[in-house]
């Protein structure tokens, strides 16, 4: 068997990376435009709500649709929907008639289409990649998205916005239009299921399957708790940087270190998993989570904090690659979209709660309280999941 990833996967990787760059442009340019229209904090924060709300509303039915429809055509249609919404924003800004309500509507459409697009990408990987190469493929996908969306998008978006406020949205629309064309060339991607039960029933089947699988259930709940505590840390990280690590420059430096660690982790994930095994990767990931929170709570040196976050970014990306690969290996092909969406809902649903809790704790107890809570939660998860994670190296793929 060839150890090289196919050209078809390369096109999927390119489409995902270009889409992530476009998403990053909009994530940066949207608030910049909103600030130019209003200084109301609630109105501006509503942009994030408009973009994230679709994950809560449509994640589960979106997974069912991915299992029913041709993933390539679905990715193309959703990319075009996002391009159209952002093209309208670009046109409105160019015409001098932008409005906060228009941004809300566009961001909501982009969020809804993104739910379907992301789920379809995950469902496509096992179709285009043989099972032994899944970890390599997932690592490349995650590394590409991190590099484009987290590292390149911010400076590009700021530069385009400085030239003309409509340019970042037009660039994102053009990138998504190109993505819509590229994914149609994947071919041969019809889903395994011809099931046409009611959508609600299909969603429940995916939820029940995930909950009945002990390892994936443990991972979904564990990652949900980790995301809750890390969302709390990121919510106060800007204050930690300003008050303990050297001021305004420290915050972007920390984020850049975290992102570069993630890029390296995505590229190394396959080798690390093959060398040490999935169980060891997952256990080290939990230990790294606890250690990172504790280190950030005590460090007052920016360079040391950047090193800690770079290492955490590396480890967490290998962890994320491993969990994604497990879902693709273990879920039946006709359930993968639903299992992926249910997993994402369980694993990311607590992020908003974590951010709100961090604000309360930091105000009532002290700035480092959310960090110590994260460290304690990490230790608790290590103790409670250590034995269950042994199954990660003993699982059998469900696909033939």
N, C-alpha and C positions, 0 to 999 in steps of 0.2 A: 504493500500500500504506500502511495506517495505521502511524504511528510510535508508537502507544500499545500498551502491553502489555494483553492481554485480561483480562477478569474471571476467567476460568478460571485463568490464571496467577496472578492476585491471590490466589485461594483457595489455590493451591499455596504461594505465598510466605507467606501468613498461617499455614498449617499448619506449614511449615518453621520459621518464626520462633517460633511458640508452642511447638513441640517443642523447639527449642533452649533456650528459657527454662526449660522443665521439666527438660531434661537438666542445665542449669546448676545448678538447685536441688538436684538429686540429687548432682551431683559435689561440691558444697560440704557438703551435709547428711550425706552418707554417711560421710566421715571424722570429722565432728563426733560422729556417733552412735557410730562405732567407738571413738573415744577415750574416750567415756563407758563403753564396755563393757570395753575392754582398753587397756593401755599397751604392749603388745608391738609393737615397730616392724615386725617381719615380718608379724604378723597384720594390722596396719593397711595396710601396703603391698600386701598381698594383694588389697585392694579394687581397686586400679588394675589388677593383673594380671587379676582376674576380669572387669573391664570391657573390657580391651584384648585379651585372648586370643582372643575371637571373630574379630577382624580377621585374625589369623594362621590360624585354623582354618577359617573359613567364608567368607572374602572371595571366593575363587574360585568355589566352588559357589554362593554367594549371587548372584554376577553372572549365572551361568547360569540360576538360577531367575527372576531379574528379566526375562531375555530370553524366558522361556517363559510367564510368568503375567501376568495383567492387573495392571499396576502400581498402579492405584488400589485395587483390592481387596487387593493385597499390602501397600500402605502402611497401609490400614485395619486389616488383621489384625495387623500387627506393632505398630502403635500400641496396639491393644487388649491385646496380649500384654505390652507394657511397662507399661501402666496396671494390669493385673492383678497383675504382680509387685510393683510399687511399692505398690499398695493393700494387699497382704499385709504388706509391711513396716510401713506406717502402722498397720494393725490390730494387729500384734504389739507395736509400741511403745505404742500406746494401751492395750493389754491388760496391759502390763508384762512381756511375755515376749520381748523381742528377743534375738537371738543373732548372733554374728559369722558363723556358718555360714549363717544365713538371709540376711544381707547379701551374702555371697559368691554364693549361689544367685540372688538377685534381680539383682545386678549382672551376672552372667553372662547371664541371660535378657535383660536390658536391652541388653547389648552385642550379643548374637546378633541380636535384633530390629532394633537400630540399624544393623547392617551391611546388612540387607535394605532398611530404610526409606531410608537415605541413597542407596544405589545406585538405588532406584526413583525417587527425586526427580530425580536427574541424568538418568535415562532419560526422565522425563516432560517435561523442559524442551523438547526439540526437537519433541515432539508438540503442545505448547500454544503454542509461540512460533515465528514465521517466522525463517528463518536469519539475515537481517540484524539481528534484534533479540536474538540469543542473548547477546552480550556484555552488553547492558543487563540482561537477565533474570538472568544468572549473577551480575553485580555486585550486583543487588538481593538475591538469595538470600544471598550471602556477607555482605553488609552487615547484613542482618537477623539472621542467625545470630550474628554477632559482637556486635552491639548487645545482643541478648537474652541470649545465653549467656555472654558475657565481661564485659559492663558492668552489666547489670541484675540478673543472677541472684545474684551473690555477696551484695550487701547485702540483697536480698529473702530469700534463704535464711537468712542469719544472723539477720534479724529474726524470721522465722517460727519458726526453731529455738529462739530465745530465748523465744518465747511458749509453744511446746509442741513437743517433739521430733518428734512425728508429723506436724505440719503441712506441712513441705516435701515429704514423700513423698506425702501426700494431695493437695497442690496439683499436683504433677507428674502424679499419676494422673488427676486431673480434667482437666488440660490435654491429656493424651494421649487421653483419651476423646473430648474435643471434636475433636481432630485426626482421629481415626478416622471421625467423622461427616462432617467437612468434605471430606476427600479423596474420599469416595464420590460427591460431587457433581460431580467433574471429568468423568466420563463419556467414552466413546469413546476409551479408552486401551489397547485390547488391543495386545499386541506384534506386530511384523511377522512374526515367525517362527512356523512351525508345526512346526519341527524337533523330533523326539523321539529323537534319538540318545542313547546313554548319557551320563549327567551328566559322567563323566570325559572322554569324547570332546569334549563341548561345551565344557568348560573348556579343554582343550588347543587347540581351534580359536581361542578368544579370545586365549590366550597367544601362539600362533604368529602371529596377525594383528598383534598389538601389536608383537611383536619384529621382524616383517618390515617394519614401517613406520618408516623411518629417523628421521624427525623426532620421532614420539611415543616411540620407543625412547630417543633421546637425551634427551628431556625427562624421561622416567620415571627414568632413571639419574641425570640431573643433579639433579632435585628430591630423589631419594633421598639423594644426597650432601649436598645443602644441608640437608635435614632432620636428617641425622646430626650435622652440625657445629652447627646452631642448637639442637638438643636439648642438645648439650653446653654451649652458652652459657646457655640457660635453666636448666640444672641448677646452674650456679654463680652465676647472676644475683643470687640472694638474698644470697650472700656478697659479691659485688661491691658491691651496694647498701649492705650493712652496714659494710663496711670502707673503702670508697672514696668513697661518694656521700652519706653523711649519716645512716646508721642505719636504724632500723626503718621509718620512714615512706617511705624511698626506694623500697623494693621495690614496694609497691602503686602508687606514683606511676608507676614505670616501666611496669608492666603496664597501667595505665589509659591512659597515653600511647600504648602500642603498640596497644591495642584501639581507641581513638578514631581513630588513623591508619588502621586497617583499615576502620572504618565509612566514613570519608570516601573512602578508596580504592575501596571497593565502589560507592559512589554515583557516583564520577567515572569508573569504569573504561571505560564505553562511549565517553565523549567522548575520553578519552585514547587509546584504541586507534584510533578513527576518525581522530584528528588525527595521530598519529605512526606508526601501523602496529604490527602484532603483533611483528615482528622487533625493532624498536627497544624495545618494552616489555620483551621477554624479555632483551635484552642489558643494558638499564639495570637490570633486576631483579638480574642476576648481579653487576653492578658495585656496586649498593647493598648486596648481601649482604656482599661483601668489605669495603666501606667501613664498614659498621655494626660488624662485628666489630673492626676496627682502632680505630674511634673509641671504642668501649666499653672497649678495652684501655688507652687513654691518658687518657680523661676522668676528672676528679675533681669535676666540677660537676654537680649533679643536674639543673638546668634544661637544660643543654646535652645531657645524656644523654637526658632526656625528649624533647627536640626530635629528636634522632637516631632514637630508637625510634618516634616518631610518624611521621616521614618514611619510615622503613623499613616500618612497618605499612601506610602508604598505598601504597608501591611494591609491596610483596609481595602486597597484595590485588589490585592491577591485574594483577600477574603471574599470580596464581592464577586470576583471572577469564579471562585470555587462554588459559591452558593448558586449563581446563575447556571453554571454547568451541571450541578446536581439536579436542578429543576428540569433542565432539558433532557438529562439522562433518565430520570425517574418517572416523569409524567408521561402518560400515554399520549401519542401524537395528536389524537383527536381531542385531548383535554388541555393541551399545553397553553393555549391562549387564556383559558379560564383559570388554570392553576397559577400562571404568571400574574394575572391581574388580581386574583385573590391574595396572593403572596404580597404583592406590592401594596395593596390596601392595608393588610395587617401590619406590614413592616414600616410603612411611612405615615400611617394615620396619626401617630402620636407626636409628630414634629411640632405642630402648632401648640399642643399642650405643653411640650417641653420648653418652648420659647417663652410662653406666658409664665410658667412656673419659675423659670430662671429669673425673670424680672422681679417676681414677688420675693424670691429667696435673697437675691442680691440686695434688694431694698431693706428687707427685714433683718437679715443676718449678716451679710457682708458680701463683697464682690466675688470672693472665691467660693462661696457656699455652693453654687451650681457645679463647680468643678469637683469639689469633694463629694457631692452627691453622685456625680458621674463615676468617680473612682470607686465609691462604695457599691454602686449598682454593677459595675464591671466585675468586681470581686465576687459579688453574689451570683452573677451569671456564670462565672467560671466554676464555682462550687456546685451549682445546681445542674449544669448542662455537661459537665466534663465526661461523664459516662455515656450519656446519650449520643454525644458527638462521635464516639467510637464507631457508630454504624456508618459513618460517611465513607469509610474505607472498606465496608462490607456489603455495599449495595450492588444490586444488579440492574442494569438498564432495562427499561420496560419495552424498548423498541427492538425490533429484530433486525 
